[in-house]
C-alpha cells in the first residue's frame, strides 16, 4: 500500500484510502482492514494490550457507568460524522469489541492513548475516516475548519479537487448520463417509432411542437380538400361552331354505345329539339373522354374526342371548351350544289321538296308551320308505324281581307330565307307528354341527283340546284326524349349535391382565413 499512498504532509486522501475508509464505514471485517493497511502483519503487543483493557473495563463497568456516558457524549461531540445515521456507524464485523475506559486503569489509559494517536496517523497519510469527511464535505483533513471553495483556481488540479469534495464532477457525470439517456431515447424512438415520432420529440424540445402540428393539420386539410375536389364530378359547357351552319350534333354520353343526336329543351314549356351547331351544350361530364360527331347533308361527317385536359376551368368544378368544326363537301358536285342552293332563285327556277315525318312511338299528330296537318276530310293525319308521312304541300288559309275565298295548297319550296324554313311539330293529345319540333332549313335539305329521264327535261346548262330532288326527314323519338329527361334530372340532382359540398368547402376556407390560416375545429 505504501506505493499507492500520497506523499507525507498531503492532507488529501488517495483513492485507495477513500475506498478503505468506505469499507470500514460499511462494516468490513476489522481484521481484514488491518491486513490491508499493514501489509498483512498482526501487531501482537497491541492485541494483548486491548485484551487486557477489555478485561479491566468489564470489571469496572458497574462503577464507571455514569462516567462512561459522559465519555461517549464527549467523543460524539468530537466525531465529525456522528449523527449521520446508521450508514456511517462502523460495524464490529466479528472482530474484538472496543474497550471501555476505566478511571485510573493503566492499561485503559494506554489503550486510550493509542487510539487517540490513530487520527494523527490518518491525517499524515490521508486515509481513514478523514477521507470520508473530505468526500462528503464534512471538514478539511481533520483540522476542524470548513473547506473554502472560494479560492479554488482554474488549474490542472481542479478536476481532482471537485472529485474529492463531491462537487462539479458528480454533477457533470449526472448531466452527461441524462443527456446520453435522452439521446438514446430519441434514437430508439426514431428507430422503432419512425422518423416522424423522432421529429415530434425534437419539436417538443425546441418548443415548436404546436406550430408543427398546426402546419401538419393544415397540410392534411388541404390534401383532404384536394381529394374531395378530385373525387367530385366535373361538368363542362361545350360551345360548338364552324361550317356549315345547323350541322346536326351527335354526342356519345356515358353508357351510349355510339354517338347519338343530343336533345334539348330551350324552356320549361317549349318542345324538345335536336341540337345543332352554333349552340352551347351544358352540364357535360368531362372526366371521361367525350366523342362528338357533326353531320350535315352533302358533307363528310367529322368526329372529335374531347379529353379532360382540353377543358379550361372557369370556377371551382366548372369548365368550358369551344369546338369549331369545318366539314368538307362529300364530292365536287355536292360542293357546287350547296353553294348554288344558297343563292337567290328566279321565279321560273323555283325548286320544291318533300318532308318525310315519323315518330317513336307512332300515332303522333303533326303541325306544319303551326297548322295541323289533316286529310281531305279534315281529320288529323297521324304518324304511322309502317312508314313515314309525306308532306309536299302547305295549306294556305283564306286571307283576312277576304281576297282569298278558300284554302289553297302550295308546294314546299327549298329556297326559303336563310334563317327560316318549315317548322314541323309532333305531339300527343296528352298534355303531360313532351313535344318535339324540327325546322327544315334551306341548308338542311338533302340533294338526291335526278335520274337520267328527269334530267332530259332540264336544260344542260341549268344550275346545279335544279338537277336535284330535295328531301328532309323528321323523326320524333319520344322514347329518347323521356330517357334524356331522366338523365338531366339525375345530373341536376348530382349538381345540387355537389354545389352543397363546394359551398361547405368554401365556407370552411373562409373560416380558416378568419382564423389566421389555422384549421377550424369542428
C-alpha positions in Angstrom: 0.0 0.0 0.0 3.0 2.3 0.5 3.4 2.8 -3.2 -0.3 3.9 -3.6 -0.3 6.4 -0.8 0.3 10.1 -1.3 3.3 11.9 0.0 3.6 12.7 3.6 2.2 16.0 4.6 -0.6 16.0 2.0 -3.9 16.0 3.8 -5.9 14.9 0.7 -6.8 11.2 0.8 -5.8 8.9 -2.0 -8.3 6.8 -4.0 -7.3 3.6 -2.2 -7.6 5.3 1.2 -11.1 6.5 0.4 -12.1 3.0 -0.7 -10.7 1.6 2.5 -12.5 4.2 4.6 -15.8 3.4 2.9 -15.2 -0.3 3.5 -14.6 0.5 7.2 -17.8 2.5 7.4 -19.8 -0.2 5.7 -18.8 -2.8 8.3 -16.0 -4.7 6.7 -14.0 -7.2 8.9 -11.5 -5.2 11.1 -9.1 -8.0 10.8 -9.1 -7.7 7.0 -8.7 -4.0 7.2 -5.7 -4.4 9.4 -4.3 -6.8 7.0 -4.8 -4.4 4.0 -3.4 -1.4 6.0 -0.3 -3.0 7.5 0.6 -5.3 4.6 -1.0 -8.4 6.3 1.2 -8.4 9.6 -0.5 -8.6 13.1 0.6 -6.5 16.0 0.6 -8.9 18.9 1.5 -6.4 21.5 -1.4 -4.1 20.6 -3.8 -7.1 20.6 -2.6 -8.1 24.0 -3.0 -4.6 25.5 -6.5 -4.4 24.0 -7.5 -7.7 25.5 -6.2 -6.6 29.0 -8.0 -3.3 28.6 -11.2 -5.2 27.8 -11.0 -7.3 30.9 -10.3 -4.3 33.1 -13.2 -2.4 31.5 -15.6 -5.3 32.2 -14.6 -5.4 35.8 -15.2 -1.7 36.4 -18.3 -1.4 34.3 -20.8 -1.0 37.1 -18.8 1.6 39.0 -18.0 3.8 36.0 -21.4 3.7 34.2 -22.1 7.5 34.6 -18.6 8.4 33.6 -18.8 6.2 30.6 -21.9 8.0 29.3 -20.1 11.3 29.7 -17.1 9.9 27.7 -19.5 8.8 24.9 -21.1 12.2 24.8 -17.7 13.9 24.7 -16.5 11.6 21.9 -19.7 12.0 19.9 -19.2 15.7 20.0 -15.7 15.4 18.7 -16.6 12.9 16.0 -17.4 14.8 12.8 -19.5 12.0 11.3 -21.5 11.3 14.4 -25.3 11.6 14.0 -25.2 11.0 10.2 -27.2 7.8 10.5 -26.6 4.1 10.6 -24.9 4.1 7.2 -21.7 5.7 8.8 -21.7 3.5 12.0 -18.8 1.1 11.9 -19.9 -2.5 12.3 -18.0 -4.8 14.6 -17.5 -7.2 11.7 -17.0 -10.1 14.1 -13.7 -8.5 15.5 -12.8 -7.6 19.0 -15.1 -5.1 20.7 -13.8 -1.7 21.7 -12.8 -1.5 25.3 -14.5 0.9 27.8 -12.2 3.3 29.7 -11.7 2.9 33.4 -10.6 5.8 35.5 -7.2 5.2 37.0 -6.5 2.0 34.9 -3.0 1.9 33.5 -3.9 -0.4 30.7 -7.0 1.5 29.8 -5.1 4.7 29.7 -2.5 3.1 27.4 -5.2 1.9 25.0 -6.9 5.3 25.0 -3.6 7.0 24.2 -3.0 4.5 21.4 -6.5 5.2 19.9 -6.1 8.9 20.2 -2.9 8.6 18.2 -4.7 6.9 15.3 -6.3 10.1 13.8 -2.8 11.8 13.7 -1.6 8.9 11.6 -4.6 9.2 9.3 -4.0 12.9 8.8 -0.5 12.3 7.9 -1.4 9.6 5.4 -4.6 10.9 4.1 -6.8 7.8 4.9 -9.5 6.5 7.2 -12.5 8.5 8.4 -10.9 11.7 7.5 -11.1 10.6 3.8 -14.8 10.1 4.1 -15.1 13.5 5.7 -13.5 15.1 2.7 -15.8 13.2 0.3 -19.0 14.5 2.0 -17.5 18.0 2.6 -17.6 17.5 6.4 -14.4 19.3 7.2 -10.9 19.6 5.8 -8.4 16.9 6.8 -9.4 16.7 10.5 -8.4 20.3 11.2 -11.9 21.2 12.2 -12.0 24.1 9.6 -14.7 24.1 6.8 -13.4 23.8 3.3 -13.3 27.1 1.5 -14.3 26.8 -2.2 -14.0 30.5 -3.0 -10.2 30.2 -3.5 -10.4 27.3 -5.9 -8.4 28.3 -9.0 -8.9 27.1 -12.7 -5.7 25.0 -12.6 -4.9 21.4 -13.6 -5.9 20.1 -10.1 -9.5 21.5 -10.3 -11.0 18.2 -11.6 -9.2 16.2 -8.8 -10.4 18.6 -6.2 -14.0 18.5 -7.4 -13.9 14.7 -7.5 -12.6 14.6 -3.9 -15.0 17.0 -2.4 -18.0 15.6 -4.4 -18.6 18.8 -6.4 -18.9 19.6 -10.2 -17.5 16.2 -11.2 -20.6 14.4 -9.9 -22.9 16.9 -11.4 -21.2 16.7 -14.7 -21.5 13.0 -14.6 -25.2 13.1 -13.8 -25.7 15.7 -16.6 -23.8 13.5 -19.1 -25.9 10.5 -18.1 -29.1 12.5 -18.6 -28.0 13.7 -22.0 -26.9 10.3 -23.1 -30.2 8.9 -21.9 -32.2 11.4 -23.8 -30.1 10.8 -26.9 -30.6 7.0 -26.6 -34.4 7.6 -26.1 -34.6 9.8 -29.2 -32.6 7.3 -31.2 -34.7 4.4 -30.0 -37.9 6.2 -30.8 -36.7 7.1 -34.3 -35.6 3.5 -34.9 -38.8 1.9 -33.7 -41.3 4.7 -33.8 -40.3 6.2 -37.1 -38.8 9.4 -38.3 -42.0 11.4 -37.6 -42.0 10.4 -33.9 -38.4 11.5 -33.5 -39.2 14.7 -35.2 -42.0 15.3 -32.8 -39.7 14.8 -29.9 -37.2 17.3 -31.2 -40.1 19.7 -31.8 -41.2 19.4 -28.2 -37.6 20.0 -27.0 -37.2 23.2 -29.1 -40.7 24.5 -28.4 -42.1 24.2 -32.0 -44.3 21.2 -31.5 -47.6 23.1 -31.5 -46.7 25.1 -34.7 -45.5 21.9 -36.3 -48.8 20.1 -35.5 -50.9 23.1 -36.8 -48.9 23.2 -40.0 -49.3 19.4 -40.4 -53.0 19.7 -39.8 -53.3 22.5 -42.4 -51.4 20.3 -44.9 -53.7 17.3 -44.2 -56.8 19.5 -44.5 -55.6 20.9 -47.8 -54.8 17.4 -49.2 -58.2 16.2 -48.0 -59.8 19.2 -49.7 -58.0 18.4 -52.9 -59.0 14.8 -52.7 -62.6 15.8 -52.2 -62.5 18.1 -55.3 -60.7 15.4 -57.3 -63.4 12.8 -56.3 -66.2 15.2 -57.4 -67.6 15.0 -60.9 -66.5 17.8 -63.2 -69.0 19.4 -65.6 -68.3 21.4 -68.6 -70.1 23.7 -71.1 -69.3 22.9 -74.7 -69.7 25.6 -77.4 -69.8 24.2 -81.0 -69.4 26.3 -84.1 -68.0 26.0 -87.6 -69.4 25.3 -91.0 -71.9 24.5 -92.3 -74.5 26.1 -90.2 -77.1 24.0 -88.5 -75.0 20.8 -88.6 -76.6 18.1 -86.5 -74.7 17.3 -83.3 -74.2 13.7 -82.1 -72.6 13.1 -78.7 -71.6 9.8 -77.1 -72.5 10.2 -73.4 -71.8 7.8 -70.6 -73.4 4.4 -71.3 -74.1 5.2 -75.0 -72.7 2.6 -77.4 -72.2 5.3 -80.1 -72.8 9.0 -80.6 -76.4 9.9 -80.8 -78.3 13.1 -81.6 -78.4 15.3 -78.5 -81.8 16.6 -77.5 -82.5 19.7 -75.6 -85.3 22.0 -74.4 -84.9 25.7 -74.6 -87.6 26.5 -72.0 -89.8 24.7 -69.4 -92.8 24.8 -71.8 -91.0 24.6 -75.1 -90.8 21.5 -77.3 -87.7 19.3 -77.4 -85.4 19.5 -80.4 -82.2 18.2 -81.7 -79.1 20.3 -81.0 -77.2 21.8 -84.0 -74.0 23.8 -84.4 -73.8 27.4 -83.2 -75.1 26.4 -79.8 -73.9 25.6 -76.3 -74.3 22.2 -74.5 -74.4 22.4 -70.8 -73.5 20.0 -68.0 -71.4 17.5 -69.8 -69.3 15.2 -67.6 -65.7 15.7 -68.7 -63.7 13.3 -66.6 -64.1 10.6 -69.3 -63.5 11.1 -73.0 -66.4 12.5 -75.0 -66.9 11.7 -78.6 -68.6 14.5 -80.6 -69.8 13.9 -84.2 -71.2 16.6 -86.5 -73.2 15.7 -89.6 -74.8 17.8 -92.3 -76.4 16.8 -95.7 -73.8 16.8 -98.5 -70.8 16.9 -96.2 -68.4 14.4 -94.8 -69.2 13.8 -91.1 -66.4 14.5 -88.6 -65.8 13.0 -85.1 -63.7 14.6 -82.4 -62.7 13.1 -79.0 -62.5 15.5 -76.1 -60.3 14.5 -73.2 -60.2 16.1 -69.8 -57.1 18.2 -70.4 -58.7 20.3 -73.2 -61.2 21.8 -70.8 -60.5 25.2 -69.2 -61.5 25.8 -65.6 -63.7 28.8 -65.1 -64.6 28.2 -61.4 -64.5 25.6 -58.7 -65.6 22.5 -60.5 -66.8 24.4 -63.6 -65.2 24.1 -67.1 -65.7 25.2 -70.6 -64.4 24.3 -74.1 -65.1 25.8 -77.6 -65.1 23.4 -80.5 -65.1 24.6 -84.1 -65.5 22.1 -86.9 -65.4 22.7 -90.6 -66.9 19.9 -92.6 -65.8 19.2 -96.1 -68.2 18.5 -99.0 -68.7 14.9 -99.9 -67.7 15.4 -103.6 -67.3 18.2 -106.1 -70.9 18.1 -107.3 -72.1 18.5 -103.7 -69.8 21.5 -103.2 -71.2 23.2 -106.3 -74.8 22.3 -105.5 -74.6 23.6 -101.9 -73.0 26.9 -103.0 -75.7 27.3 -105.7 -78.6 26.4 -103.4 -77.8 29.3 -101.0 -78.1 31.8 -103.9 -81.4 33.5 -104.8 -83.8 31.7 -107.2 -85.7 33.2 -110.1 -89.4 32.6 -110.1 -89.2 30.2 -113.1 -86.4 28.3 -111.3 -88.4 27.5 -108.2 -87.3 24.2 -106.6 -89.5 22.2 -104.4 -89.0 19.4 -101.8 -90.7 16.7 -99.7 -90.7 16.3 -95.9 -91.0 12.8 -94.5 -92.3 12.6 -91.0 -92.4 9.7 -88.5 -92.4 9.2 -84.7 -91.4 6.7 -82.0 -93.9 5.6 -80.9 -96.3 6.1 -83.8 -99.7 7.9 -83.6 -98.4 11.5 -83.1 -100.2 14.4 -84.6 -98.4 16.8 -87.0 -98.2 20.5 -87.3 -96.6 22.2 -90.2 -95.7 25.9 -89.6 -98.1 25.7 -86.6 -101.0 24.4 -88.7 -102.4 21.0 -88.0 -101.9 18.6 -90.9 -105.2 17.0 -91.9 -106.6 14.8 -94.7 -109.2 15.9 -97.3 -112.0 15.3 -94.8 -110.3 17.5 -92.2 -109.2 14.7 -89.9 -105.7 14.9 -88.3 -103.1 12.9 -90.0 -101.1 10.7 -87.5 -97.7 9.2 -87.9 -97.6 5.5 -88.8 -95.6 2.6 -87.7 -95.2 1.2 -91.2 -93.6 4.2 -92.8 -93.3 8.0 -92.8 -95.9 10.5 -93.7 -95.0 12.5 -96.9 -95.7 16.3 -96.8 -95.4 18.1 -100.1 -97.9 20.9 -99.7 -98.8 23.5 -97.1 -102.4 24.6 -96.8 -102.9 28.3 -97.1 -105.7 29.8 -95.0 -108.0 32.4 -96.6 -106.9 36.0 -96.3 -108.4 38.1 -93.6 -109.3 40.8 -96.1 -111.4 38.2 -98.0 -109.5 38.3 -101.2 -108.7 34.6 -100.9 -112.0 32.8 -100.6 -110.9 29.3 -99.9 -107.9 27.2 -98.7 -105.1 26.7 -101.1 -102.3 24.1 -101.1 -98.9 25.3 -102.1 -95.8 23.2 -102.7 -92.9 23.3 -100.3 -90.1 25.4 -101.7 -86.5 24.8 -100.6 -85.4 28.4 -101.3 -86.8 29.8 -98.1 -85.0 32.7 -96.4 -81.7 31.5 -94.9 -82.8 31.5 -91.3 -86.3 30.5 -92.0 -87.9 27.2 -93.1 -90.7 24.8 -92.4 -91.4 24.1 -88.8 -92.5 20.5 -88.2 -94.0 19.7 -84.7 -95.1 16.3 -83.4 -97.2 15.9 -80.3 -99.8 13.7 -78.5 -103.1 14.8 -77.0 -101.8 14.0 -73.5 -100.5 17.4 -72.3 -98.1 15.7 -69.8 -96.1 14.2 -72.6 -93.3 16.1 -74.3 -93.5 17.7 -77.7 -90.9 17.5 -80.5 -90.0 20.1 -83.1 -87.7 20.3 -86.2 -87.1 23.0 -88.8 -86.3 22.3 -92.4 -83.8 25.0 -93.0 -82.6 25.9 -96.5 -79.1 24.4 -95.9 -80.5 21.1 -94.4 -82.4 19.7 -97.4 -80.8 16.6 -98.8 -80.0 16.7 -102.6 -80.6 13.4 -104.4 -79.4 13.8 -108.1 -82.2 13.4 -110.6 -82.4 10.3 -112.8 -81.4 10.4 -116.5 -85.1 10.6 -117.5 -85.7 13.6 -115.2 -82.5 15.3 -116.5 -83.8 15.2 -120.0 -86.4 17.7 -119.0 -83.8 20.1 -117.5 -81.5 22.3 -119.6 -78.0 21.0 -119.9 -76.6 24.3 -118.6 -79.1 24.5 -115.7 -77.8 25.5 -112.4 -76.8 22.6 -110.1 -79.7 23.1 -107.7 -82.2 22.4 -110.5 -80.6 18.9 -111.0 -81.6 17.7 -107.5 -84.6 16.2 -105.8 -84.7 17.6 -102.3 -86.0 15.8 -99.2 -86.0 16.4 -95.5 -86.5 13.7 -92.9 -88.1 14.3 -89.4 -88.0 11.6 -86.7 -89.6 12.4 -83.4 -88.1 9.9 -81.0 -90.2 10.4 -77.8 -88.6 7.4 -76.1 -85.2 9.2 -76.5 -86.8 12.3 -75.1 -88.0 10.5 -72.0 -84.6 9.0 -71.4 -83.0 12.4 -71.8 -85.4 13.9 -69.3 -84.4 11.3 -66.7 -80.7 11.8 -67.5 -80.9 15.5 -67.0 -82.9 15.1 -63.7 -80.1 12.9 -62.4 -77.5 15.4 -63.5 -79.4 18.2 -61.8 -79.5 16.2 -58.5 -75.8 15.5 -58.7 -75.1 19.1 -59.4 -77.2 20.2 -56.4 -75.3 17.8 -54.0 -72.0 18.9 -55.4 -72.9 22.5 -55.0 -73.7 21.9 -51.3 -70.3 20.2 -50.9 -68.5 23.0 -52.7 -70.3 25.6 -50.6 -69.2 23.8 -47.4 -65.6 23.8 -48.6 -65.7 27.5 -49.5 -67.2 28.3 -46.1 -64.5 26.3 -44.3 -61.8 28.1 -46.3 -63.3 31.4 -45.3 -63.4 30.4 -41.7 -59.7 29.4 -41.8 -58.8 32.7 -43.3 -60.6 34.5 -40.5 -58.8 32.2 -38.0 -55.4 33.3 -39.2 -54.9 30.3 -41.6 -55.3 27.8 -38.8 -57.5 24.7 -39.2 -61.0 25.2 -37.7 -62.0 22.6 -35.2 -65.5 21.1 -35.7 
